[in-house]
Amino acid sequence: MASQTSTLPGRSASWQALVSRNLLMLSCVAVLLIIILVSLIGPWFVAGDATMVRPRMRLKAPSELAWFGTDAMGRDVFALTLEGARLSLLVGFMTAVSGGLVGTAIGLITGYFRRLDGFVMRIMDAIMAIPNILFAVAVVSLLGPSLLTIVGALVFNEIPRVVRLVRSVVLSVREEPYVHAAVGMSIPARLILIRHILPSCIAPLIVQTTYIFAAAILSEAVLGFLGVGFPRGTPTWGNVVAEGRAVFLRAPWTIIAPGMVLAITVMSVNLLGDSLRDWLDPTLSRRAKVHS
């Protein structure tokens, strides 16, 4: 009994130390989970359709009936923000996953097979020279606004960053003794890449995908604000902010409310990426403490 009671304070102290060391990361995760959960279950608690036009309710200030107020067409800004969160978060998730998978595959092959390195990396450099937003505007204008078009345009610009990251890891890992031993045992190259090299890329990939996720959400909002994203009337954070420009001086809540949610989401994802980087690579945090 005494041994059991003595271990409980030790466990509680270890949990407290873990929480205190990763308080920022846990806070960002909590904020993102709340935003995702509210975006998924929030529309069930909103009366009526989020896009329903109600002329009598136009430009009403925030109140109990409309927490974020109403826009120029009488639509509930709170309902539009919740509805837009699902589509904006979906764009960010699809872009991060697609860019991570494609970039990882290209980076693994490029870093392991040196004959492809020069040719592929010059292509990646050329892609990185193209401005992200201008390329996305051109692609969406040419092919038409849709989920696949917008995600494809955003993924195209994020692939080179993932390729360069994975390639740098592969170039260092492929010189390790266990990789040379696997090559000497005539293990197929695909198995060496998957079993011995890919695990070393997981940690930096997790951090990089968080940045891609945040950048994709912000880019989709910019496209919607410029009027080349999803069609007008489709609830996204960018479209809601764009439609509130004309009445901003009279009804500033039409832009402030969805803009604040967008800013909190992007900031939380970026801070989560920084926290994950320090957590997965403790040497970075030690160096920062030494220099400070």
Order of alpha helices (4+ residues) and beta strands (2+ residues): alpha-alpha-alpha-alpha-alpha-alpha-alpha-alpha-alpha-alpha-alpha
